[in-house]
Amino acid sequence: MVAKLPDVSIEDLHQNYQVSGDAPFRPTWVADDGKRTYLKMPDGISATSAPALYIERPNGDKAILNYTARLPYYVVQGLFERALLQVGTGSDAQRVTIKRQ
């Protein structure tokens, strides 16, 4: 089964996101329609190399977000103030932080 992206008008999207980090999976575009958040991943990302997506709470705790990966897009079922894309753990982890402005 293939996930279908919803029809979205570009004029209705909130595109003010700050993306920090230099990992190779840093999204090239982030926006939301008030219900879902869309991340466009860079070329070359595959299902086996795609990072996990977490929400970061103000106290530093992380929780996995509910999203659909339809590469090159991640479609998050909801909005977030701060999220983290991560591959690996500990000192070997690569991270990208995404903040809604």
Backbone as CSV, one residue per row, in Angstrom:
resi,resn,N_x,N_y,N_z,CA_x,CA_y,CA_z,C_x,C_y,C_z
1,MET,0.831,-1.163,0.000,0.000,0.000,0.000,0.886,1.239,0.000
2,VAL,0.567,2.191,-0.848,1.336,3.417,-0.958,0.537,4.555,-0.341
3,ALA,1.189,5.344,0.502,0.521,6.486,1.135,0.288,7.569,0.096
4,LYS,-0.871,8.208,0.171,-1.208,9.285,-0.754,-1.028,10.618,-0.044
5,LEU,-0.301,11.535,-0.668,-0.147,12.861,-0.103,-1.431,13.648,-0.333
6,PRO,-1.870,14.426,0.667,-3.094,15.211,0.493,-2.875,16.357,-0.479
7,ASP,-3.959,16.826,-1.081,-3.893,17.999,-1.948,-3.747,19.228,-1.066
8,VAL,-2.705,20.000,-1.293,-2.411,21.158,-0.475,-2.064,22.326,-1.384
9,SER,-2.619,23.499,-1.086,-2.292,24.708,-1.829,-1.068,25.364,-1.203
10,ILE,-0.069,25.675,-1.990,1.180,26.248,-1.491,0.935,27.576,-0.776
11,GLU,-0.084,28.325,-1.201,-0.384,29.605,-0.570,-0.874,29.452,0.867
12,ASP,-1.410,28.305,1.217,-1.966,28.073,2.548,-0.970,27.457,3.523
13,LEU,0.255,27.279,3.108,1.243,26.615,3.961,2.025,27.591,4.836
14,HIS,2.256,27.187,6.073,3.159,27.904,6.978,4.549,27.338,6.702
15,GLN,5.460,28.174,6.202,6.783,27.692,5.796,7.913,28.289,6.628
16,ASN,7.583,28.869,7.771,8.598,29.518,8.592,9.158,28.533,9.619
17,TYR,10.111,27.738,9.190,10.783,26.752,10.037,12.283,27.003,10.004
18,GLN,12.926,26.826,11.138,14.374,26.909,11.226,14.918,25.487,11.292
19,VAL,15.837,25.157,10.394,16.440,23.826,10.353,17.932,23.986,10.646
20,SER,18.427,23.264,11.670,19.843,23.361,12.008,20.464,21.968,12.085
21,GLY,21.737,21.923,11.765,22.461,20.652,11.716,22.912,20.399,10.289
22,ASP,24.003,19.677,10.141,24.558,19.470,8.797,24.599,18.009,8.378
23,ALA,23.752,17.182,8.975,23.691,15.763,8.591,23.217,15.642,7.139
24,PRO,23.595,14.580,6.451,23.224,14.421,5.042,21.721,14.263,4.811
25,PHE,20.947,14.035,5.872,19.498,13.889,5.733,18.745,15.166,6.117
26,ARG,19.439,16.286,6.182,18.799,17.564,6.508,17.712,17.879,5.475
27,PRO,16.472,18.138,5.922,15.393,18.421,4.962,15.698,19.671,4.128
28,THR,15.269,19.650,2.889,15.459,20.798,2.015,14.282,21.762,2.083
29,TRP,13.166,21.338,2.712,11.960,22.162,2.809,11.091,21.609,3.931
30,VAL,10.497,22.512,4.720,9.585,22.125,5.793,8.418,23.103,5.782
31,ALA,7.196,22.585,5.887,6.004,23.433,5.916,4.866,22.668,6.580
32,ASP,3.824,23.407,6.966,2.628,22.743,7.495,1.383,23.421,6.960
33,ASP,0.281,22.679,6.971,-1.007,23.193,6.499,-1.980,23.446,7.653
34,GLY,-1.463,23.470,8.880,-2.292,23.651,10.057,-2.751,22.337,10.664
35,LYS,-2.607,21.243,9.925,-2.981,19.909,10.403,-1.827,18.928,10.328
36,ARG,-1.047,19.022,9.254,0.067,18.114,9.022,1.321,18.927,8.718
37,THR,2.467,18.335,9.002,3.748,18.961,8.697,4.439,18.128,7.619
38,TYR,5.023,18.807,6.643,5.657,18.158,5.497,7.149,18.462,5.506
39,LEU,7.959,17.424,5.385,9.402,17.570,5.288,9.839,16.960,3.966
40,LYS,10.542,17.736,3.161,11.116,17.187,1.930,12.565,16.829,2.226
41,MET,12.861,15.544,2.083,14.198,15.051,2.375,15.087,15.195,1.138
42,PRO,16.396,15.266,1.323,17.299,15.427,0.184,17.351,14.181,-0.698
43,ASP,17.808,14.377,-1.923,18.006,13.250,-2.840,18.954,12.244,-2.211
44,GLY,18.721,10.979,-2.482,19.610,9.931,-2.010,19.155,9.262,-0.730
45,ILE,18.125,9.791,-0.078,17.610,9.154,1.135,16.777,7.945,0.723
46,SER,17.061,6.805,1.341,16.295,5.593,1.064,15.569,5.161,2.332
47,ALA,14.678,4.220,2.203,13.930,3.731,3.366,14.871,3.169,4.428
48,THR,15.988,2.601,4.017,16.916,2.013,4.989,17.847,3.041,5.620
49,SER,18.018,4.205,4.987,18.902,5.228,5.549,18.142,6.417,6.118
50,ALA,16.814,6.371,6.062,16.004,7.493,6.536,16.097,7.614,8.057
51,PRO,16.206,8.848,8.558,16.322,9.039,10.001,14.983,8.874,10.722
52,ALA,15.062,8.598,12.019,13.870,8.590,12.868,13.492,10.043,13.161
53,LEU,12.214,10.288,13.390,11.717,11.637,13.669,11.094,11.654,15.054
54,TYR,11.590,12.550,15.897,11.128,12.672,17.278,10.616,14.084,17.535
55,ILE,9.688,14.215,18.462,9.326,15.520,18.994,10.218,15.741,20.203
56,GLU,10.676,16.974,20.374,11.472,17.316,21.548,10.617,18.172,22.472
57,ARG,10.445,17.710,23.690,9.666,18.452,24.689,10.577,19.477,25.373
58,PRO,9.988,20.511,25.977,10.796,21.547,26.631,11.765,21.001,27.698
59,ASN,11.430,19.887,28.336,12.317,19.318,29.362,13.420,18.444,28.760
60,GLY,13.461,18.331,27.416,14.504,17.546,26.753,14.109,16.128,26.407
61,ASP,12.963,15.662,26.924,12.496,14.309,26.580,12.140,14.239,25.102
62,LYS,12.294,13.048,24.527,11.954,12.818,23.119,10.855,11.763,23.035
63,ALA,9.998,11.907,22.028,8.974,10.904,21.742,8.881,10.766,20.228
64,ILE,8.693,9.546,19.753,8.584,9.313,18.307,7.278,9.922,17.799
65,LEU,7.365,10.626,16.677,6.186,11.226,16.044,5.520,10.242,15.101
66,ASN,4.224,10.361,14.943,3.479,9.562,13.983,3.609,10.234,12.617
67,TYR,4.267,9.567,11.684,4.449,10.127,10.348,4.453,9.016,9.309
68,THR,4.231,9.431,8.080,4.297,8.527,6.937,5.496,8.940,6.096
69,ALA,6.354,7.996,5.757,7.483,8.273,4.877,7.094,7.878,3.467
70,ARG,6.914,8.863,2.646,6.710,8.654,1.214,7.816,9.431,0.537
71,LEU,8.976,8.794,0.529,10.189,9.479,0.106,10.047,10.078,-1.284
72,PRO,10.456,11.334,-1.425,11.356,12.055,-0.531,10.643,12.847,0.578
73,TYR,9.367,12.601,0.843,8.636,13.366,1.852,8.365,12.557,3.104
74,TYR,8.385,13.249,4.239,7.812,12.772,5.486,6.543,13.601,5.688
75,VAL,5.441,12.954,5.990,4.194,13.646,6.305,3.873,13.335,7.761
76,VAL,3.968,14.347,8.619,3.739,14.195,10.051,2.263,14.443,10.326
77,GLN,1.653,13.554,11.076,0.235,13.692,11.424,0.106,14.646,12.597
78,GLY,0.247,15.930,12.347,0.137,16.956,13.364,1.222,18.006,13.213
79,LEU,1.235,18.931,14.173,2.196,20.025,14.180,3.147,19.838,15.359
80,PHE,4.287,20.458,15.301,5.242,20.431,16.407,5.942,21.777,16.487
81,GLU,6.412,22.098,17.684,7.215,23.309,17.885,8.689,23.020,17.636
82,ARG,9.127,21.822,18.036,10.535,21.433,17.888,10.590,19.932,17.635
83,ALA,11.315,19.538,16.606,11.466,18.118,16.283,12.933,17.821,16.005
84,LEU,13.237,16.541,16.030,14.606,16.086,15.849,14.612,14.900,14.890
85,LEU,15.427,14.982,13.850,15.717,13.845,12.976,17.033,13.261,13.450
86,GLN,17.091,11.939,13.590,18.314,11.339,14.130,18.580,9.973,13.524
87,VAL,19.862,9.734,13.268,20.373,8.416,12.868,21.486,8.079,13.843
88,GLY,21.451,6.877,14.389,22.484,6.445,15.328,22.160,6.849,16.755
89,THR,23.065,6.483,17.662,22.878,6.776,19.077,24.182,7.260,19.691
90,GLY,24.057,7.867,20.860,25.236,8.295,21.610,26.108,9.263,20.844
91,SER,27.411,9.121,21.009,28.353,10.058,20.374,28.428,9.879,18.857
92,ASP,27.924,8.754,18.337,27.935,8.521,16.892,26.677,9.048,16.198
93,ALA,25.726,9.580,16.955,24.456,10.023,16.372,24.649,11.253,15.497
94,GLN,23.887,11.289,14.410,23.799,12.467,13.553,22.401,13.045,13.769
95,ARG,22.322,14.370,13.947,21.047,14.998,14.281,20.801,16.248,13.464
96,VAL,19.512,16.492,13.207,19.042,17.739,12.621,17.850,18.188,13.462
97,THR,17.854,19.458,13.862,16.763,20.012,14.658,15.895,20.900,13.777
98,ILE,14.576,20.801,13.960,13.609,21.595,13.199,12.748,22.351,14.197
99,LYS,12.671,23.690,14.050,11.873,24.519,14.952,10.846,25.310,14.144
100,ARG,9.607,25.258,14.597,8.544,26.068,13.983,8.673,27.478,14.519
101,GLN,8.680,28.453,13.630,8.819,29.870,14.018,7.455,30.544,14.049
